[in-house]
Amino acid sequence: RCLLGRGLLSDRPSRDIDELTEHLQLQQSLSERLKDVRVLRICRVENPALSSIYEAVKGTMGGTRELDLWHGTSSDCMRNIVTGGFNRAYSGRHGTKLGMGTYFSTDVEYSLRFCGRRDPRVPRMVLLARVLVGASAKGMPEFLEPPYRDNEGLERFDSTVDCLENPRVYCV
C-alpha cells in the first residue's frame, strides 16, 4: 500500500486506450493461464528514476532485444525492486543454474515457483518486466557474469539462457 501511496505503483489503468487494453488483456491472459490462482490486483510500476536508467542502458546497448518476461518474487523483495530496480546482489537465492544474475521467464507459471510460499496467507507476486536481454549465451552455474562473445575478451554477452534455440529462462 505504501508504494501505491507514494505513486510508485498504480493499480488503475490510465485513460490511454492502449494502456487500458493492455491491462485488460493481461488480466484475461492470467485468468486463462493460471486456473488455480486468484489474481488479486494488477499494478503498473511508475518509477521515473528507474525508467531513466533503463533508457540510458538501452541507449548504450544499441539495437538490442527487449522482451516482456516474468519474474517471481516475495512481497518483501517487491518493495526493493519497485524502488531500486532488480539487484544482482540477491543472486543465488533460488540457485544459479544459468549463472549469477536476476532470472526471468517467458512462462508465468514457472516464475510463480519463486514467490516465497512459506506462508499461504501471504500473496505471491510476479512482475511482468520489459527486459533488455540483448545477445544471449547458454548459461552455466559457474558464470559470475555472461561469457565473452569476442576472442579478445573485451565484450560480454548481455544475458544467459537455458536453451539457445528456444529460451524459456533468461539470466541478466
Disulfide bonds with the S-S distance in Angstrom:
none
